[in-house]
Amino acid sequence: MTTHDEHLALNEQYGAHNYAPLKVVIVKGEGVWLTDIEGKRYLDAHSAYSGINFGHSNPAILAAAHKQLDKLTLTSRAFYTDQLGFLLKELSEFCGMEMMLPMNSGAEAVETALKLARKWGYQRKGIEEDKAEIICFANNFHGRTTTIVSFSDSTIARKDYGPYTPGFHIVPYGDLAAVEAVICENTAAVLFEPIQGEAGIIIPPAGFVAGLRKLCTEHNVLLLADEIQTGFCRTGTVFACEFEEVIPDLYILGKSLGGGVVPISAIVGSRDLLSLFTPGSHGSTFSGNPFACAIAREVIALMKSEHYEKNSLELGAYLVERLTDAALPKVEEIRGRGLFVGVDIKKEYGKAKAICEILMGEGVLCKDTRDYSIRIAPPLTITKEELDWAIERFIKVLS
């Protein structure tokens, strides 16, 4: 049997870069727990960047996967399947929208939204050809394609990938005045995260999301909500935009829509907007494949019946309260909404990655980001007892 160190050596030797931030080889997942190749168990407080909202190896999701595996897993886009139409209907209705378009990855969904926004700008708003602009925000994370890194302000994401795609304005996150200062007749859309996940769980000022909605409506601009990390009950509401009772023009969705089994993403919006895509104007080889659709349908059914947002809201507030009350000496700040929590480490105690490695030794897996922040985002199926187990270890390591 290959050892833990031998697996790590293979990754180091043949991997294009050292992808995994934590040196652990996982072989099994069940609920909120992961097991490594040597049999050690860890509580997963990372959830694959919110990709595992409903627990590892969720029985209902696995049952849907096995059922579909026995029927049909992939077709070309030349055919409809018995799963695609139902997913189109169920996800559209679940989002309170009229139409959806499935893709595969989150970055692909964002790219699709950008193309659609530009197309809308030219065909509906009347923007002069090749003059459409999209407003984005500092410290954003929407993916790693060439166009997306063009409006990133992360040096590591951008360096050596130019020339960059034009047509984007980057303004400070949470600053409505900055948005208003650059919005103009050529503005097709505002692309935003209701909470910035990769930036360290940055929650905008109260009224910011509602203010964006108002500005976009007044200026005839599309509001594109990237809810790839925040959507599907992660932040204590089904969608993070709901916290300010905002309905965007387009939801951009992904990650946990695949139930932790298969990649699938989507954009969801009005018929008037999505009908701008005509046959041949956009597509993707694997989008809408029956295997992914069957799993996504089960994810939607689970959210309707289990109401995971309630568990996220209650346990998220409890987690922030426990960590705050502990007055942890290594902690600069704690932010959170639902089970989406960021912990900033005081710089004199070193970078967050080192803290995450110590937590791994204690049996808790977390992800560092932006050097000094730790993201805590366990599966939404976590129990209070399991969360208490993790909190004890957070307090021990951060004291």
Disulfide bonds with the S-S distance in Angstrom:
none
